[in-house]
Amino acid sequence: MAGRGGLLMLENFIGGKFLPCSSYLDSYDPSTGEVYCRVPNSGKEEVEAAVEAARAAFPGWSSRSPQERSQVLQRLADLLEQSLEELAQAESKDQGKTITLARTMDIPRAVQNFQFFASSILHHTSECTQMDHLGCLHYTVRAPVGIGVPPGVVNIVFGTGPRVGEALVSHPEVPLISFTGSQPTAERITQLSAPHCKKLSLELGGKNPAIVFEDANLAECIPTTVRSSFANQGEICLCTSRIFVQKSIYSEFLKRFVEATRMWKVGIPSDPSADMGALISKAHLEKVRSYIEKARMEGAQILCGEGVDKLNLPPRNQAGYFMLPTVITDVKDESCCMKEEIFGPVTCVVPFDSEEEVIQRANNVKYGLAATVWSGNVGRIHRVAKKLQSGLVWTNCWLIRELNLPFGGMKSSGVGREGAKDSYEFFTEVKTITVKH
């Protein structure tokens, strides 16, 4: 709804109704740096109302048949698809990403997710075993833990982590938490939820390596690795930020990779020819730039991008949070740029000699979310993929997803998995029933 000065004023959604809040936060358009809407600054009171609404809705919703719940999810998918353009415009404006990416990836993928789970809910089976010598039959049932779409089933409460986030994760009647974000926030969630023994699914950061062997098909590898490094301004947890290239092709790869990176266009999100838009916030832009400055102070080379090439933007967007895709080389494995998640359009390219060496170096970070391996040797692909400490490994491709399969990371990249079977198991409690006859 519109508010003061024509600004969009968002409201919490609790119990099937949009409700105003007594306090609001400014939200900035990343492409201009201007306030474009205000977001509720919720707290304990709003969380309590949302929990009460969910508790009231739970008995009716959880007792609905799988067919009924499937129809609701499919209807949601249809509504999302019908509003694709409107939602894409809103996502692009809020996040700074290009309208093209929002149209072709974000909103269509949301539609596909609802469609997939609307179908999969109809095909789950339970376990059953017999103990004839004792005259007993064992079977399992699953009871839902969370909630789903009539009034009170889905509740949306806006606010900051310290206020609304802490109130939500520490609430005794919130039985499980699914979180996507940073490791420090996940640590705080774990601390607050531990006294209540809550189930946690944590999808956290990554420092994802790409390993390019000398027999890689560079015609496919280079454009895909540019995309895996800089898509959505590098603000995807699965983006590549460390590229290990075998020494015999290192010079050729670097030359072609920098050339391809310079071809990526940074533009306003509404520009259909733009490959990258703006970063999410001013604070985040400054953080990403600080890593490039640290690399420069350590003696690394900035081959293209920030501080090297000129960024051209329309006058209205000069204060926006834009930066060029940046390639760093001559950087040590111990550098913060090779160890810490930057979450921006920055990638480091370094050489390696042997298969064993690169596996050790790729694994030498606290994260373990995703990796890519480029090689024409099938045996090598299987060997390397097995030894990489990573929840996902793509070979000769990137970001191809199958929702049936597990998604998640190792080490500090998270706890738990998402996917058809994994999500079903996480969002339900299994119960074993024994019947003596």
C-alpha positions in Angstrom: 0.0 0.0 0.0 1.1 3.6 -0.5 2.2 5.7 2.4 3.5 9.1 3.3 5.2 10.9 0.4 4.1 8.2 -2.1 6.4 5.6 -0.6 5.4 2.0 -0.6 4.5 0.9 2.9 4.8 -2.9 3.5 2.7 -4.5 6.2 3.0 -7.8 8.2 0.8 -10.6 7.1 -0.7 -12.4 10.1 -3.7 -14.6 10.3 -4.6 -14.0 6.7 -4.6 -10.2 7.1 -2.2 -7.4 6.3 -1.5 -5.5 9.6 0.3 -2.1 10.1 3.2 -1.8 12.5 3.9 1.0 15.0 7.5 1.3 13.8 9.1 1.2 10.3 12.5 0.8 8.6 13.7 2.5 5.4 14.4 0.2 2.4 16.6 1.4 -0.3 16.5 0.9 -4.1 20.1 -0.5 -4.7 20.2 1.0 -8.2 19.7 4.6 -7.1 20.5 4.6 -3.4 17.1 6.2 -2.7 14.5 5.1 -0.1 11.7 3.5 -2.1 9.7 1.8 0.6 9.3 1.3 4.3 9.3 -2.1 6.1 7.8 -3.0 9.4 10.2 -3.0 12.3 8.5 -5.8 14.2 9.2 -7.2 17.6 8.0 -9.7 20.2 4.3 -8.5 20.0 4.1 -9.3 16.3 5.9 -12.6 16.6 3.5 -13.6 19.4 0.5 -12.8 17.1 2.0 -14.8 14.2 2.7 -17.8 16.4 -0.9 -17.7 17.8 -2.3 -17.5 14.3 -0.2 -20.4 13.2 -1.2 -22.5 16.3 -4.9 -21.8 15.6 -4.6 -22.8 11.9 -2.5 -25.9 12.4 -5.1 -28.5 13.4 -7.4 -27.8 10.4 -4.6 -27.5 7.8 -2.6 -30.5 9.0 -5.7 -32.8 8.9 -6.4 -32.0 5.2 -5.7 -34.8 2.8 -2.5 -34.8 0.7 -4.7 -34.2 -2.4 -6.2 -31.1 -0.9 -2.9 -29.7 0.2 -1.5 -30.5 -3.2 -4.2 -28.5 -4.9 -3.4 -25.5 -2.6 0.3 -25.6 -3.6 -0.6 -26.0 -7.3 -2.9 -23.0 -7.0 -0.1 -21.0 -5.5 2.2 -22.0 -8.4 -0.5 -20.8 -10.8 -1.0 -17.5 -9.1 2.8 -16.9 -9.0 3.0 -17.7 -12.8 0.1 -15.3 -13.5 1.9 -12.5 -11.7 5.3 -13.3 -13.0 6.1 -9.9 -14.5 4.8 -8.0 -11.5 6.8 -10.2 -9.1 9.9 -10.0 -11.3 9.7 -6.2 -11.3 9.4 -6.1 -7.5 12.3 -8.6 -7.0 14.5 -6.6 -9.3 13.8 -3.3 -7.6 14.2 -4.7 -4.1 17.4 -6.6 -4.7 19.1 -4.7 -7.5 19.4 -7.7 -9.8 18.6 -7.4 -13.5 15.0 -7.7 -14.5 16.1 -10.4 -17.0 17.4 -12.6 -14.2 14.3 -12.1 -12.1 12.1 -13.0 -15.1 14.1 -16.0 -16.2 15.3 -17.5 -12.9 14.0 -16.2 -9.6 10.2 -16.2 -10.2 10.1 -19.2 -12.6 12.1 -21.2 -10.1 9.6 -20.3 -7.3 6.8 -21.5 -9.5 8.7 -24.8 -10.2 9.3 -25.4 -6.5 5.6 -25.1 -5.7 4.7 -27.4 -8.6 7.3 -30.0 -7.7 6.2 -30.3 -4.0 2.6 -30.2 -5.0 3.3 -33.3 -6.9 5.7 -35.0 -4.6 3.3 -34.8 -1.6 1.1 -37.3 -3.4 3.8 -40.0 -3.7 5.4 -40.6 -0.3 5.2 -44.0 1.3 5.7 -45.2 4.8 7.8 -48.1 6.2 6.2 -51.3 7.3 7.8 -54.5 8.8 6.3 -57.7 10.2 7.4 -59.8 13.3 5.3 -62.9 12.7 6.9 -64.9 15.6 5.7 -62.2 18.0 2.4 -61.5 16.2 3.3 -57.9 15.7 3.2 -55.5 12.8 5.3 -52.2 12.8 4.6 -49.2 10.6 5.6 -45.6 10.6 3.5 -42.4 10.1 4.7 -38.9 9.8 3.1 -36.0 11.6 3.5 -32.5 10.2 5.6 -30.1 12.4 5.2 -26.8 10.4 2.3 -25.1 8.6 1.0 -24.2 5.1 -2.0 -21.6 3.3 -5.5 -20.8 4.6 -5.6 -17.8 7.1 -2.9 -18.3 9.8 -1.0 -21.0 7.8 1.5 -18.6 6.4 2.5 -15.5 8.4 5.1 -12.9 7.4 6.7 -10.7 10.0 9.2 -8.1 8.9 12.0 -6.7 11.0 15.6 -6.9 12.1 17.5 -9.9 13.4 18.0 -8.7 17.0 14.4 -7.7 17.4 12.0 -9.9 15.4 14.5 -12.7 14.6 15.6 -13.4 18.1 12.0 -13.3 19.3 11.0 -15.8 16.7 13.8 -18.4 17.0 13.6 -18.4 20.8 9.9 -18.7 21.0 9.0 -22.0 22.8 6.2 -22.8 20.4 8.2 -22.5 17.2 9.3 -26.2 16.8 11.8 -25.9 13.9 13.9 -23.3 12.1 14.9 -23.3 8.4 17.5 -20.5 7.8 19.5 -19.3 4.8 22.1 -16.7 5.6 25.5 -16.1 7.2 27.4 -18.3 9.6 27.5 -15.7 12.5 23.7 -15.4 12.3 23.4 -19.2 12.3 25.6 -19.4 15.4 23.2 -17.0 17.2 20.2 -19.0 16.1 21.8 -22.2 17.4 22.5 -20.6 20.8 18.9 -19.3 21.1 17.2 -22.4 20.0 19.4 -24.9 21.9 17.5 -24.7 25.2 14.3 -25.8 23.3 16.0 -28.6 21.3 14.6 -27.3 18.1 15.2 -28.9 14.7 17.5 -26.8 12.5 18.2 -26.7 8.8 20.9 -24.1 8.1 22.0 -23.2 4.6 25.0 -21.0 5.1 27.9 -19.5 3.1 30.4 -20.8 0.7 33.8 -20.2 -0.7 33.2 -22.3 -3.8 36.1 -23.5 -5.9 36.2 -24.2 -9.6 39.0 -26.6 -10.7 40.0 -26.4 -14.3 42.2 -29.2 -15.6 44.4 -28.9 -18.6 42.0 -31.1 -20.7 39.0 -28.9 -20.0 36.9 -27.6 -22.9 37.7 -23.9 -22.4 35.1 -22.8 -25.0 32.4 -24.1 -22.5 34.4 -23.6 -19.3 35.1 -19.9 -19.6 31.6 -18.4 -20.3 30.1 -20.8 -17.7 32.8 -19.8 -15.1 32.2 -16.1 -15.8 28.6 -16.7 -15.1 29.2 -18.8 -12.0 31.5 -16.1 -10.7 29.4 -13.0 -11.4 25.7 -14.0 -11.9 23.4 -11.9 -9.7 26.4 -9.7 -8.8 28.0 -12.7 -7.2 25.3 -12.6 -4.6 24.4 -16.3 -4.9 25.7 -18.7 -2.2 26.7 -21.1 -5.0 28.8 -18.6 -6.9 32.4 -19.4 -7.7 35.0 -17.3 -5.9 38.2 -19.4 -6.2 39.3 -20.6 -9.6 42.2 -23.1 -9.7 43.7 -23.6 -13.1 46.3 -26.2 -14.1 49.6 -24.5 -14.9 49.9 -25.6 -18.5 46.8 -23.7 -19.5 46.9 -21.0 -16.8 48.1 -18.1 -19.0 45.7 -18.9 -21.8 42.8 -19.3 -19.4 43.5 -16.0 -17.6 43.7 -14.0 -20.8 40.4 -15.4 -22.1 38.7 -15.2 -18.8 39.6 -11.5 -18.3 38.5 -10.8 -21.8 35.1 -12.5 -21.2 34.7 -10.8 -17.9 35.2 -7.4 -19.5 32.4 -8.2 -21.9 29.9 -8.5 -19.0 27.8 -5.4 -18.9 27.0 -3.7 -15.6 23.8 -1.7 -16.0 20.6 -0.5 -14.4 18.4 -3.5 -13.5 15.7 -2.5 -16.1 18.2 -2.7 -19.0 17.5 -6.0 -20.8 21.1 -6.1 -22.1 22.7 -5.9 -18.6 24.4 -9.0 -17.2 24.7 -7.5 -13.7 22.8 -5.0 -11.7 23.5 -3.4 -8.3 24.6 -4.9 -5.0 22.0 -5.2 -2.3 23.1 -2.3 0.0 25.6 0.5 0.4 27.2 -1.3 3.5 27.6 -4.5 1.5 29.2 -2.6 -1.5 31.7 -1.1 0.9 32.4 -4.5 2.4 33.1 -6.1 -1.0 35.3 -3.1 -2.0 37.3 -3.6 1.3 38.3 -7.1 0.2 39.7 -5.8 -3.1 41.7 -3.1 -1.2 43.1 -5.8 1.2 44.1 -7.9 -1.8 45.9 -4.9 -3.3 47.7 -4.2 -0.1 48.9 -7.9 0.0 50.5 -7.5 -3.4 47.8 -9.2 -5.5 47.0 -8.1 -9.0 43.6 -6.7 -9.9 43.3 -7.6 -13.6 40.0 -6.0 -14.3 37.0 -4.5 -12.6 37.0 -2.3 -9.4 39.7 0.4 -9.5 40.9 -0.7 -12.9 38.1 -0.1 -15.4 35.6 2.7 -15.7 31.9 2.1 -14.7 29.5 4.1 -16.9 26.0 4.7 -15.4 23.2 7.2 -16.1 23.2 10.3 -13.8 20.2 9.0 -11.7 22.1 5.8 -10.9 25.5 7.4 -10.0 24.7 6.9 -6.2 23.6 3.3 -6.8 25.5 0.3 -5.4 27.2 -0.9 -8.6 30.6 -2.3 -9.2 32.3 -4.0 -12.0 33.1 -7.8 -12.0 36.6 -8.1 -10.6 39.3 -10.7 -11.2 42.2 -11.0 -8.8 45.4 -13.0 -9.3 48.8 -13.4 -7.6 47.0 -14.1 -4.4 48.1 -16.5 -1.6 45.8 -19.3 -0.4 46.0 -17.8 3.1 44.7 -14.4 2.0 41.3 -13.4 3.3 40.1 -13.1 -0.3 40.8 -16.9 -0.7 39.4 -17.8 2.8 36.4 -15.7 3.5 33.1 -15.4 1.8 32.9 -12.1 -0.1 29.5 -12.5 -1.6 30.1 -10.1 -4.4 31.3 -9.9 -8.1 34.9 -10.9 -7.1 36.8 -14.0 -8.0 40.4 -15.1 -7.5 42.3 -17.1 -10.2 45.4 -19.1 -9.1 47.5 -21.9 -10.8 48.0 -25.5 -9.6 50.2 -28.4 -10.6 48.7 -31.8 -9.6 45.4 -33.4 -8.9 46.3 -34.2 -5.3 47.5 -30.7 -4.6 44.4 -28.9 -5.9 42.1 -31.2 -3.9 44.0 -30.3 -0.7 43.9 -26.6 -1.5 40.3 -26.6 -2.6 39.3 -28.2 0.8 41.5 -25.9 2.8 38.7 -23.5 3.9 36.0 -23.8 6.5 33.2 -23.9 4.0 32.0 -26.8 1.9 28.9 -25.8 -0.1 29.5 -26.2 -3.9 32.4 -26.9 -6.3 32.8 -27.3 -10.1 35.3 -29.5 -11.9 36.2 -29.0 -15.5 37.9 -32.0 -17.3 37.4 -34.3 -20.2 38.7 -37.3 -18.1 35.7 -39.2 -16.7 37.9 -41.1 -14.2 39.4 -37.9 -12.9 36.0 -36.3 -12.5 34.8 -39.1 -10.3 38.0 -39.2 -8.2 38.1 -35.5 -7.6 34.3 -35.1 -7.0 34.5 -37.9 -4.3 37.4 -36.2 -2.5 36.1 -32.6 -2.5 34.5 -31.6 0.9 31.5 -30.1 -0.7 27.7 -30.8 -0.5 27.3 -30.2 -4.3 29.8 -30.9 -7.1 29.0 -29.8 -10.7 31.2 -31.2 -13.4 31.5 -29.4 -16.8 28.4 -27.3 -15.8 27.1 -25.1 -13.1 23.8 -24.5 -11.3 21.9 -27.4 -12.8 19.4 -28.4 -10.1 17.2 -31.5 -9.6 14.7 -31.0 -6.7 14.6 -34.7 -5.9 18.2 -34.6 -4.9 19.7 -33.3 -1.6 20.9 -29.7 -1.5 23.1 -28.3 1.3 26.7 -27.9 2.5 29.4 -29.5 4.6 31.5 -28.0 7.4 30.6 -24.3 8.1 28.3 -24.2 5.0 25.4 -25.6 7.0 23.5 -28.3 8.7 20.9 -30.6 7.0 19.7 -30.9 3.4 16.8 -29.7 1.3 15.1 -31.8 -1.5 12.0 -34.0 -1.9 12.9 -36.7 0.6 15.1 -34.5 2.9 12.5 -31.7 3.1 9.7 -34.1 3.8 11.7 -35.7 6.6 12.8 -32.3 8.1 9.3 -30.8 8.2 7.7 -33.9 9.8 8.2 -36.0 12.8 8.4 -39.8 12.3 6.4 -42.0 14.6 6.7 -45.8 14.9 3.5 -47.7 15.8 3.5 -51.4 16.8 0.3 -53.4 16.7 0.1 -56.8 18.3 -2.6 -59.0 16.8 
